[in-house]
Amino acid sequence: MVDNGGPSPPPGDPYVKRETFLIHKYRKALRQFTEIDTRPFETHDLTSATAFSSCKCGEIVLLHGYLGSSASLSKNLYFVQLLGKDRARSIQVVSSKTSLAEKDASAHESIRKLPMHTPVAVRGLLRERKQQPDHASGDVERFTHVEIDLLGVQPLNEFPSDIIATPETVFGPEQRHLQLRSNAELREALLIRSEVGMFLRDRLRDLGFAEIETPLLFKSTPEGAREFIVPTRRKGFAYALPQSPQQFKQILMGSGISRYYQFARCFRDEDLRADRQPEFTQLDLEMSFTGSEGVMNVIEDLIRFIWSKCLGDNLPDVFPRMTYAEAMSQYGSDKPDTRIRMRMSPIQHLLPADLISKLTSLQNPIVDALVFRPETNSDMDVRNFVTDFLASPEGTLFVNNPEGAPGIFVLDATKPLQGLQALGFEAAERIEDELHVQDGDLLILQARQNQAFSGGSTPLGNLRLALHAAAVREGHVDPPMGFAPLWVTDFPLFSPVSLTEPGQGGNAGLAATHHPFTSPKTSEDIDMLMVDPTKVTGDHYDLVINGVELGGGSRRIHNAEMQILVMRDILMMSPERIAEFSHLLEVLRAGCPPHAGIALGFDRLIALMIGKTSIRDVIAFPKTGKGEDALVNSPAPLSKEVLQTYHLQYR
C-alpha cells in the first residue's frame, strides 16, 4: 500500500495502525469533505429566471453552481461565468484583489486556479451591471443586468485534469454522465419527459383513473415476445420480467377496479432498433364495462391535451381512422405517415400480360403503382435521382426483391405516350386518367403475392419511404411538417408464425397478431373462428402519428370459455401452455366484466413530440444497439459463486 508521502504506519495494534495510516493518506479529502458538509445554504437559485428580482444591489449572496468560461485581464482582475445547477443560466463573477477592502485576497487566487466544470459555492456582493448583449453560446441564458463581486469561493469537488471537456468534446456512451452534463438538449428532453408525465397523471386523475403498480417479478407465459428470466435460489424455479402488465391489468378489471393506469416498465428480449430498447416505459391503461370506442375516446382526449399543453398545437377533434387493409394497400405500411401524399394503387388489371411477366415470375400477382412527384419549384432530374438511388446500397435491397425488381418509368411529355410505350396504348392512357400522372413524374410498378396482407409493410411501401427520405436529404422535397394522428383498426386476429417471434408456441402455424387475449371484432368474426381463423378480424387498434406507432390496444376476451377456445382450438396450444394462464382464466371465470385497454410507448411519445428519431435521446440511461449499458458495464458475467447460488451452469 502506498502512503503518498505520509508518515510510515506506526507499529502496534493493526487496527490503530490502519486508522492512522488512512487519516494521513486521505487528510486533504477528509478535510474538504467536512468543509463541504458544513457549507451554508444558497440564498438565491440560478435555475430561476427571477432569481434576483427581489434582491437589491449591494446585498451579499451565496450561490451554488458550476464554473464556466473565464477571462483573465490581469493578475488582479478575473471574470468567470457561474452556471446554475441545471446549467441553463449563468451569471458573471468578477474577482479583483483591490475592488473591496474587506475581500479575502485568497479567494481571488483560489478561483483562478479552479478548473472549468468545478462545482462551487460562491459568496459575493450583487451589483448592477451595464446592460450587455447576451453572447452566451449554446442554450445558456445569462443574467446580463447584474453580476457578482467575489468575496469567497468554496470548491465542492474537484474536476480532474485528465478529463478533456471542451465545447467540441464528444463523449461516448461509457461517459453518459458527461454526455448529459455537457448536452443541454439531452437534459431538456429529460425535463420535458418529466413534465409530460406529470400532465398525463393530472389528466388521467381528472378522468377517474387510479394509478396502480403491478409486479415486476412475474412468471414466464407465452404472450408473444421473448422474456428476460430471473433465476432464484430455489432450484428449477425462476421469475420472468413482464413483457407488459397485460395480464395483471386484466386481473384488476376482474377485481372491481374500473379505470387503471400506470407508467409501466416493460422488458422484451428482442432485436434492437432506433425505436426499441430491451427495457422501456409505456403508459398502460385499462377500462372495465367499455369497448374500443371508450378507450380511443380517452386516448384522443389525452393526446389532444398534451399536444395543446406542451406544444401549443391543436389536433383534430376526431382522429381519422383507417383499416389495416387500407393502410397496407394504399401506403404499404401498417403505420403510415399520411403527411407523405404518395399512395399506392393496384393496376395489374390495366397491364398487358407480357409486361407483368417482365416485372415478376409470380403467377397471378398484384402489381401496385406508386407516383413520385417532385416539388413544383424543384430543378430535380428525376431519372438521375432514381437511378442513383437504386444503385446505392440502400436501393440494392429493392432491386434484389425476390418477387421482382421495381419497374421504373419517368413521364416525359416529349415522348410518345409520355414515355409509357412499354405499357401499351390502352394501359398508358388509362393509367394517365386513373393516377393523374403528369410530365416529370416518376411511376414505379412493383409486383407482390396475390394474398391477404400480413406483417407491417410491403416492399413498395418501404421503397416509398426510402425514396421520400432520399429526396428530402437531397433538397428535392420539403420535409413533412406538423402532426397527423391516425387510428389503424381491424387487424387480422391471427398471423402466420414468424421466425423472429416465439408467438404462443401452438401447433396451428398461427400466432396472435396482438396478443392471445384480443377479442374477435364482430359476431361474424366469432362464427369464422372455427371456419377459417386467418379471415377473422380482431377488435385491435393502433394509434399512429407521423408514421410512428405510438401504441396499440384492443377489446379483451373476458369470457374464460372463449379464451380457452382460442388457445386450445385455434392456436392449438398444449395443455401445459394453457395451464400457464390458469390464474387469468380463473379471474375471467369469476364474472369478469367486459374490458378494453391500450398501452402507449412513453419513450416514443416523447421522442415524437420533440422531433427525435431515436428513443435513446429521451432516456436517461439507454442501452446500446447491443443491449449493453456502457456506463455501468451491464450485462456482466456471473461468478462461480453466483452460478452455484442460483443452480446455473454454462453450456
KADA-V756262 format. One record per backbone hydrogen bond with DSSP energy under -0.5 kcal/mol. NH is the residue of the N-H (numbers start at 1). CO is the residue of the C=O. E is the energy in kcal/mol with one decimal. If there is no record, write none. Layout:
nh=NH co=CO e=E
nh=NH co=CO e=E
//
This chain:
nh=6 co=3 e=-1.9
nh=17 co=13 e=-2.8
nh=18 co=14 e=-2.4
nh=19 co=15 e=-2.2
nh=20 co=16 e=-2.6
nh=21 co=17 e=-2.1
nh=22 co=18 e=-2.4
nh=23 co=19 e=-2.2
nh=24 co=20 e=-2.0
nh=25 co=21 e=-2.3
nh=26 co=22 e=-2.6
nh=27 co=24 e=-0.8
nh=30 co=26 e=-2.9
nh=31 co=27 e=-2.5
nh=32 co=28 e=-2.5
nh=33 co=29 e=-2.5
nh=34 co=30 e=-2.3
nh=35 co=31 e=-2.2
nh=36 co=32 e=-2.4
nh=37 co=33 e=-2.3
nh=38 co=34 e=-0.9
nh=38 co=35 e=-0.5
nh=39 co=36 e=-1.6
nh=43 co=62 e=-2.4
nh=44 co=62 e=-1.2
nh=46 co=44 e=-0.6
nh=48 co=45 e=-1.8
nh=51 co=48 e=-1.3
nh=53 co=50 e=-1.4
nh=55 co=52 e=-1.2
nh=58 co=126 e=-3.9
nh=59 co=56 e=-1.8
nh=61 co=124 e=-3.0
nh=63 co=122 e=-2.9
nh=65 co=120 e=-1.9
nh=66 co=83 e=-2.1
nh=67 co=118 e=-2.0
nh=68 co=81 e=-3.4
nh=71 co=79 e=-2.9
nh=73 co=71 e=-0.6
nh=73 co=77 e=-1.4
nh=74 co=77 e=-1.6
nh=77 co=74 e=-0.6
nh=78 co=95 e=-2.4
nh=79 co=71 e=-3.1
nh=80 co=93 e=-2.1
nh=81 co=69 e=-2.6
nh=82 co=91 e=-2.9
nh=83 co=66 e=-3.4
nh=83 co=81 e=-0.7
nh=84 co=89 e=-3.1
nh=87 co=84 e=-1.8
nh=90 co=141 e=-2.0
nh=91 co=82 e=-1.7
nh=92 co=143 e=-0.5
nh=93 co=80 e=-3.2
nh=94 co=148 e=-3.6
nh=95 co=78 e=-3.1
nh=95 co=93 e=-0.5
nh=96 co=94 e=-0.5
nh=97 co=76 e=-1.2
nh=99 co=96 e=-0.7
nh=103 co=100 e=-1.0
nh=104 co=151 e=-0.8
nh=105 co=103 e=-0.7
nh=107 co=104 e=-1.4
nh=108 co=104 e=-0.7
nh=108 co=105 e=-0.6
nh=109 co=105 e=-1.1
nh=110 co=106 e=-2.4
nh=111 co=107 e=-2.5
nh=112 co=108 e=-1.4
nh=113 co=109 e=-1.2
nh=113 co=110 e=-0.5
nh=114 co=110 e=-1.1
nh=117 co=67 e=-3.0
nh=118 co=115 e=-1.4
nh=120 co=65 e=-3.0
nh=121 co=154 e=-2.1
nh=122 co=63 e=-3.1
nh=123 co=152 e=-3.1
nh=124 co=61 e=-2.3
nh=125 co=149 e=-2.5
nh=126 co=59 e=-2.8
nh=127 co=147 e=-2.5
nh=129 co=145 e=-2.7
nh=132 co=144 e=-0.6
nh=135 co=133 e=-0.9
nh=140 co=137 e=-1.2
nh=141 co=88 e=-3.2
nh=141 co=139 e=-0.5
nh=143 co=90 e=-2.8
nh=144 co=142 e=-0.8
nh=147 co=127 e=-2.2
nh=148 co=92 e=-2.8
nh=149 co=125 e=-3.0
nh=150 co=94 e=-2.8
nh=150 co=148 e=-0.7
nh=151 co=123 e=-3.2
nh=152 co=123 e=-2.3
nh=154 co=121 e=-2.5
nh=156 co=119 e=-3.3
nh=157 co=119 e=-0.7
nh=160 co=158 e=-0.7
nh=163 co=160 e=-1.0
nh=164 co=162 e=-0.7
nh=165 co=163 e=-0.7
nh=169 co=166 e=-1.6
nh=171 co=169 e=-0.6
nh=175 co=172 e=-2.1
nh=176 co=173 e=-1.0
nh=178 co=175 e=-0.9
nh=179 co=175 e=-2.1
nh=180 co=176 e=-2.5
nh=181 co=177 e=-2.0
nh=182 co=178 e=-2.2
nh=183 co=179 e=-1.2
nh=184 co=182 e=-0.7
nh=187 co=183 e=-1.8
nh=188 co=184 e=-2.5
nh=189 co=185 e=-1.8
nh=190 co=186 e=-1.6
nh=191 co=187 e=-1.9
nh=192 co=188 e=-2.6
nh=193 co=189 e=-2.3
nh=194 co=190 e=-2.0
nh=195 co=191 e=-2.3
nh=196 co=192 e=-3.0
nh=197 co=193 e=-2.3
nh=198 co=194 e=-1.9
nh=199 co=195 e=-2.4
nh=200 co=196 e=-2.6
nh=201 co=197 e=-2.2
nh=202 co=198 e=-2.2
nh=203 co=199 e=-2.4
nh=204 co=200 e=-2.7
nh=205 co=201 e=-2.2
nh=206 co=202 e=-1.9
nh=207 co=203 e=-1.4
nh=208 co=205 e=-1.5
nh=209 co=204 e=-2.7
nh=210 co=259 e=-2.6
nh=212 co=210 e=-0.7
nh=212 co=261 e=-1.8
nh=218 co=216 e=-1.0
nh=218 co=240 e=-2.1
nh=223 co=221 e=-2.1
nh=224 co=225 e=-0.6
nh=229 co=227 e=-0.5
nh=230 co=239 e=-2.9
nh=231 co=229 e=-0.6
nh=232 co=237 e=-1.6
nh=235 co=233 e=-0.8
nh=237 co=234 e=-2.2
nh=239 co=230 e=-3.1
nh=240 co=218 e=-1.2
nh=241 co=228 e=-2.6
nh=242 co=216 e=-0.6
nh=249 co=245 e=-2.8
nh=250 co=246 e=-1.7
nh=251 co=247 e=-2.1
nh=252 co=248 e=-2.1
nh=253 co=249 e=-1.5
nh=254 co=250 e=-1.3
nh=255 co=252 e=-1.4
nh=256 co=253 e=-0.7
nh=257 co=252 e=-1.9
nh=258 co=256 e=-0.6
nh=260 co=286 e=-2.4
nh=261 co=210 e=-2.0
nh=262 co=284 e=-1.8
nh=264 co=262 e=-1.2
nh=264 co=282 e=-2.6
nh=266 co=280 e=-2.9
nh=267 co=242 e=-2.3
nh=268 co=278 e=-2.2
nh=269 co=226 e=-2.1
nh=270 co=268 e=-1.6
nh=276 co=273 e=-1.7
nh=280 co=266 e=-2.1
nh=282 co=264 e=-2.3
nh=283 co=600 e=-2.9
nh=284 co=262 e=-2.8
nh=284 co=282 e=-0.9
nh=285 co=598 e=-2.4
nh=286 co=260 e=-1.9
nh=287 co=596 e=-2.9
nh=288 co=258 e=-2.4
nh=289 co=594 e=-3.3
nh=295 co=291 e=-1.6
nh=296 co=292 e=-2.6
nh=297 co=293 e=-2.3
nh=298 co=294 e=-1.7
nh=299 co=295 e=-2.4
nh=300 co=296 e=-2.4
nh=301 co=297 e=-2.0
nh=302 co=298 e=-2.4
nh=303 co=299 e=-2.9
nh=304 co=300 e=-2.5
nh=305 co=301 e=-2.3
nh=306 co=302 e=-2.6
nh=307 co=303 e=-2.6
nh=308 co=304 e=-2.2
nh=309 co=305 e=-2.7
nh=310 co=306 e=-2.9
nh=311 co=306 e=-0.6
nh=311 co=307 e=-1.6
nh=312 co=307 e=-0.9
nh=312 co=308 e=-0.6
nh=313 co=307 e=-1.7
nh=315 co=313 e=-0.7
nh=320 co=485 e=-0.6
nh=322 co=487 e=-2.3
nh=324 co=489 e=-2.6
nh=327 co=323 e=-2.6
nh=328 co=324 e=-2.5
nh=329 co=325 e=-2.2
nh=330 co=326 e=-2.5
nh=331 co=327 e=-2.2
nh=332 co=327 e=-0.7
nh=332 co=328 e=-0.8
nh=333 co=327 e=-1.1
nh=334 co=456 e=-2.4
nh=338 co=336 e=-1.0
nh=340 co=337 e=-1.5
nh=341 co=339 e=-0.8
nh=344 co=330 e=-3.0
nh=345 co=369 e=-1.8
nh=347 co=367 e=-3.3
nh=348 co=367 e=-0.6
nh=350 co=347 e=-2.3
nh=351 co=347 e=-0.7
nh=351 co=348 e=-0.8
nh=355 co=352 e=-0.6
nh=356 co=352 e=-1.8
nh=357 co=353 e=-2.2
nh=358 co=354 e=-0.9
nh=358 co=355 e=-0.5
nh=359 co=355 e=-1.3
nh=360 co=356 e=-1.9
nh=366 co=448 e=-2.3
nh=368 co=366 e=-0.5
nh=368 co=446 e=-2.8
nh=369 co=345 e=-3.0
nh=370 co=444 e=-2.2
nh=371 co=343 e=-0.7
nh=372 co=370 e=-0.5
nh=372 co=442 e=-3.0
nh=373 co=371 e=-0.5
nh=375 co=476 e=-1.2
nh=378 co=375 e=-1.8
nh=382 co=380 e=-1.0
nh=385 co=381 e=-2.4
nh=386 co=382 e=-2.6
nh=387 co=383 e=-2.1
nh=388 co=384 e=-2.6
nh=389 co=385 e=-2.2
nh=390 co=386 e=-2.5
nh=391 co=387 e=-1.3
nh=392 co=388 e=-0.6
nh=392 co=389 e=-1.3
nh=395 co=389 e=-0.7
nh=396 co=392 e=-2.1
nh=397 co=393 e=-0.7
nh=397 co=394 e=-0.6
nh=398 co=395 e=-0.9
nh=399 co=395 e=-1.8
nh=400 co=396 e=-2.2
nh=401 co=398 e=-1.3
nh=404 co=401 e=-2.3
nh=407 co=445 e=-3.2
nh=409 co=443 e=-2.4
nh=411 co=409 e=-0.6
nh=411 co=441 e=-2.7
nh=412 co=418 e=-2.1
nh=415 co=412 e=-1.9
nh=418 co=415 e=-1.8
nh=419 co=416 e=-2.1
nh=420 co=417 e=-1.6
nh=423 co=420 e=-1.8
nh=424 co=421 e=-1.6
nh=428 co=424 e=-2.6
nh=429 co=425 e=-2.3
nh=430 co=426 e=-2.4
nh=431 co=427 e=-2.6
nh=432 co=428 e=-2.0
nh=433 co=429 e=-1.7
nh=434 co=430 e=-2.9
nh=435 co=431 e=-2.8
nh=436 co=432 e=-0.8
nh=440 co=411 e=-2.4
nh=441 co=438 e=-2.1
nh=442 co=372 e=-2.8
nh=443 co=409 e=-3.5
nh=443 co=441 e=-0.6
nh=444 co=370 e=-2.7
nh=444 co=442 e=-0.5
nh=445 co=407 e=-2.5
nh=446 co=368 e=-2.4
nh=448 co=366 e=-2.3
nh=451 co=449 e=-1.7
nh=458 co=332 e=-2.0
nh=462 co=458 e=-2.3
nh=463 co=459 e=-2.3
nh=464 co=460 e=-2.5
nh=465 co=461 e=-1.6
nh=466 co=462 e=-2.4
nh=467 co=463 e=-2.8
nh=468 co=464 e=-1.9
nh=469 co=465 e=-2.6
nh=470 co=466 e=-2.3
nh=471 co=467 e=-2.5
nh=472 co=468 e=-2.2
nh=473 co=469 e=-2.4
nh=474 co=470 e=-2.0
nh=475 co=472 e=-1.2
nh=476 co=471 e=-2.4
nh=477 co=471 e=-1.2
nh=486 co=544 e=-2.1
nh=487 co=320 e=-2.6
nh=488 co=486 e=-0.5
nh=488 co=542 e=-2.5
nh=489 co=322 e=-2.2
nh=489 co=487 e=-0.5
nh=490 co=540 e=-0.7
nh=491 co=540 e=-0.6
nh=493 co=536 e=-2.9
nh=495 co=511 e=-2.7
nh=497 co=509 e=-1.9
nh=501 co=498 e=-0.6
nh=503 co=224 e=-1.5
nh=505 co=502 e=-0.9
nh=507 co=572 e=-1.4
nh=508 co=571 e=-1.3
nh=511 co=495 e=-2.5
nh=513 co=493 e=-2.0
nh=518 co=515 e=-1.8
nh=519 co=555 e=-2.9
nh=521 co=537 e=-2.5
nh=526 co=522 e=-1.8
nh=527 co=523 e=-2.2
nh=528 co=524 e=-1.7
nh=529 co=525 e=-0.8
nh=529 co=526 e=-0.8
nh=530 co=527 e=-0.5
nh=531 co=528 e=-0.8
nh=532 co=528 e=-2.6
nh=535 co=532 e=-2.1
nh=536 co=533 e=-1.5
nh=538 co=491 e=-3.0
nh=539 co=519 e=-2.9
nh=540 co=538 e=-2.0
nh=541 co=553 e=-2.5
nh=542 co=488 e=-2.7
nh=543 co=551 e=-2.6
nh=544 co=486 e=-3.2
nh=544 co=542 e=-0.6
nh=545 co=548 e=-2.3
nh=546 co=484 e=-1.3
nh=547 co=336 e=-0.9
nh=548 co=545 e=-1.6
nh=549 co=547 e=-0.5
nh=550 co=543 e=-2.2
nh=550 co=548 e=-1.0
nh=551 co=543 e=-1.2
nh=552 co=599 e=-1.3
nh=553 co=541 e=-2.8
nh=554 co=597 e=-1.3
nh=555 co=539 e=-2.1
nh=556 co=595 e=-2.3
nh=557 co=517 e=-2.8
nh=558 co=556 e=-0.6
nh=563 co=559 e=-2.2
nh=564 co=560 e=-2.4
nh=565 co=561 e=-2.2
nh=566 co=562 e=-2.2
nh=567 co=563 e=-2.1
nh=568 co=564 e=-3.3
nh=569 co=565 e=-2.0
nh=570 co=565 e=-1.3
nh=570 co=566 e=-0.6
nh=571 co=566 e=-2.8
nh=573 co=567 e=-3.0
nh=578 co=574 e=-2.5
nh=579 co=575 e=-2.2
nh=580 co=576 e=-0.8
nh=580 co=577 e=-1.0
nh=581 co=578 e=-2.0
nh=582 co=579 e=-1.8
nh=585 co=581 e=-2.5
nh=586 co=582 e=-2.2
nh=587 co=583 e=-1.5
nh=588 co=584 e=-2.5
nh=589 co=585 e=-2.2
nh=590 co=586 e=-1.0
nh=590 co=587 e=-0.5
nh=591 co=588 e=-0.6
nh=591 co=589 e=-0.6
nh=592 co=588 e=-1.2
nh=596 co=287 e=-2.2
nh=597 co=554 e=-2.0
nh=598 co=285 e=-2.0
nh=599 co=552 e=-1.6
nh=600 co=283 e=-2.7
nh=601 co=550 e=-3.8
nh=602 co=281 e=-1.5
nh=602 co=600 e=-0.9
nh=603 co=281 e=-1.1
nh=605 co=601 e=-2.3
nh=606 co=602 e=-2.2
nh=607 co=603 e=-2.3
nh=608 co=604 e=-2.6
nh=609 co=605 e=-2.2
nh=610 co=606 e=-1.9
nh=611 co=607 e=-0.5
nh=611 co=608 e=-0.9
nh=612 co=607 e=-3.1
nh=615 co=274 e=-1.8
nh=617 co=614 e=-1.3
nh=618 co=615 e=-1.7
nh=619 co=616 e=-0.9
nh=622 co=619 e=-0.6
nh=624 co=628 e=-2.9
nh=627 co=624 e=-2.2
nh=629 co=634 e=-2.9
nh=630 co=628 e=-0.8
nh=633 co=629 e=-1.3
nh=634 co=629 e=-1.6
nh=643 co=639 e=-2.4
nh=644 co=640 e=-2.3
nh=645 co=641 e=-2.3
nh=646 co=642 e=-2.1
nh=647 co=644 e=-1.2
nh=648 co=643 e=-3.3
//
